[in-house]
Every structure is written in C-alpha cells, then in structure tokens.
Amino acid sequence: MRLEQSLPLLGLLLCAVGTIAQQGEFLVEISGTTVTITCPFEDEGIQWGLSGKTQDTTERRFIIKDHDSTPANLSCSSGGRSRQLYLNARVCAACEELDALTVAGIIAADLLITLGVLILVYYFSRGRKGRASTGGDSRPRGQKMQRPPPVPNPDYEPIRKGQREVYAGLQPRGI
C-alpha cells in the first residue's frame, strides 16, 4: 500500500528533475559544412574550448566553418559554470537542403504519375478481354483435335502385340 501512495510523488519528482536538466542544453545547427553551436548559458564573456584549445568570445554562438566530420569535444564556460558537448556531426559539402513543402511536392507528383500510369494500363487493357487473337493459325484448338507430338526415335516406340519377339531375346545378365 505504501508503494502505491509514493508513485505519484516519484512521478512528480522525475518531471521536476527532467525540466531542470533540459534548461542546460546545447543547440546545434548544421548547414552544409558549417556547424553552429549555441551555449546554454546566457551570460556575456563565454569561453569556448574545442578539443583542449580555449577561445575567448563574448557570443553564445560558436561557429565552426568547413567542419570535416571528425568528432570533437566542445566546452563552454562562464562564471565558474561549465558544460561539455561531444560533437559527432556528419556534414556534406555537396548536399542540398530541402524544406518540407518540396519533399511533399515530390511525393505528391510521384503518386500522381503512378496513378496516371495505372489508369492508362487499365484503359488500354480493358477492351482486349473478349477478343479472339488475329494470328495466322485458323484451325480449331480443341482438346480432341490435337495429337501428341511424334516419337523422335523409333527405338522408343511402344511394343505392339506382333513385335514381342524383337524384345524376347533380352534377358537379365548375371553379374
């Protein structure tokens, strides 16, 4: 019974800790080969550290131009407080950025083209269902009218009643 009463209190405590932890997050923006990192501190005179090298800047934003996709350790500190960031950003020099409207347009156009092809196939194949073929072979093709193909080799012809003596000399060999 005690555990059931403490569960709402535990949930409230976890929500409070989660909102406090979210206040100190970095903001990372990637565009082409440029990576922009925003420090969670709102003070002036922020010191940035990139893989052990410190750089004094007064801005919250740290811009890395021509990033080569190698992992890096970043830190920003201000007034005795410090935050660490492991940056493992994949960048692409020849990539194009697409907005949501362009992607939606490409998908819609693809669906319309596919639907158009389906309608054309249905339209052109609809009239061919009941037609007979117009081939040069005009003889009737029924089950009774067809004969089996001729036997290719006379050695394989079936034994007829009058030809049993041909095969009478064949006896099993003793080994």
N, C-alpha and C positions, 0 to 999 in steps of 0.2 A: 504494500500500500504506500509506503514512503517513496518508493521509486516513481510511482505514477504521479505523485504530487510534485516531485522535483523536476520532471521532464519539461514542463513549460518554463520553469526558471532557467534550466540549462539551454533551451532554445533561445530565450531572450538574451542570455549571456553570449551565445555564439553569434547572434545577429549584431550585437554591440561590438564585439571584437572584430567581426568582418568589416563593418563600416569604418572602424578606426584604421584597420590595415589597408583599406582602399584609398585612404587620403594621401598616402605617400607613394603613388605610382608614377613611373616614368611614362611619357608619351613619346612614341617612336613613329616617325613618318618616313616613308621610303618613296622616292620619286626618281626613277632612272638609276643613276649611280650615286645620288645624293641622299644621305641619311641625316635626318634632323631629330635630335633628342631633346625633350623638354624636361628639366629638373622639377621634382615635385615641390621644392622649396620656393617660396615667393619673396625671399629676401634679395637684396642687392649684393653684389660682390661675391658671386658664386665661383668657387674654384672647381674646375673640371680636371679629372685625371683620366688619361687614356693610356692604358697598359703601362702604368708606372710613371708617366710624364705628366706633370701638373701644368695647367694653363690657367692664367687668371683672366676671367671675363666678368663683366658685370651683367651679362644677359642670362636668362633662364634657358635659352636655347643654345645647343651646341650642334654645329653643322659640320658633317664630315663629307667633303666633296671627293668624288672619284674613289668611293669605297670599293675594295676589291674582294668582298665577301669573306674575308678572313675573320674568324671570331676575335672579339676584343673585350677586355674588361674595362668598363667605364665607372667612374665615381663622380658624384657631385657633392660638395660640402659647403656649408655656410654656417658660420657662428657655432662651431663645435659639433654640429649635426652632419652626418654623412650617410649617403645612400650608395649602394653598389648595383651595377647592372652588367649582366653578361650579354653582350650583343652578338648574335649569330644571325645576321641578316643576309639573305641572298639577294643580290642586285643584278640587274641586267641592263647593259648599255643599249641594246637594240630592241628592247621591248616597248610596246605601246600600251598606254593605259586606256582602258575602255570604261565609260560610265555605264550605269545600269540601263539607261534608255537605249544605248547602242546594242548591248547584249540582247535586250528584249526584242529589238527590231530584227536582229539576225535570226533569233529563234522563231519569231512570227513569220518571217519571209521563208524560212526553211519549211515550216509546217504548211504554208500556203502552196509552195511549189510541190510538195509531196501530195497534197490533196488534189492539186490540178492534174498531176500525172495519174493518180488513181482514177479520177473521173474520165480522163481520156482513154485509159485502158478499158474501163467499163463500157464506155460509149462505143468504141470500135469493136469490142468482142461480143457485144450484145446481139448483133444481127447474125452472127455466124453459128448460132446454136443448132438450128434445124436444117441448114443447108447441106445438100449432098456434095461430095467432092466432085470437082470437074476434071478429074485426072483422065488420061488416055485409056485406062483399063476399064472397059464397059461390061465385062462378063459378070454374072452374078456371083456373089461371095457368100455362099451358104455353107453350113457345116457338112451337108450331104454332097455338095458339088466338088469339094476339094479332095484330092488324092494325096496320099503321103508321098514324100519325095522318093525317087528311085534309089534302089540299093546301089551304092557306089562300087562294090566289088562282088563278083559272083561267088566268091568263096564264102561269103556270109549269107547267102540266100537260105531261106528256111528249108528244112528237109521235107521233101514230098513223099507220099506213100510209095511211089515207084522207085525212089532213089536210095533206099535204105542200104543196098548192097555196097554203095560207094563208101559209106562210113562203117560198114561191118568189119573191115579189116583193122580198124583202130582198136587196140586193146591196151589196157593199162600196163605200163612197164614195171618190172620188178627191179628194185634198186639193190 
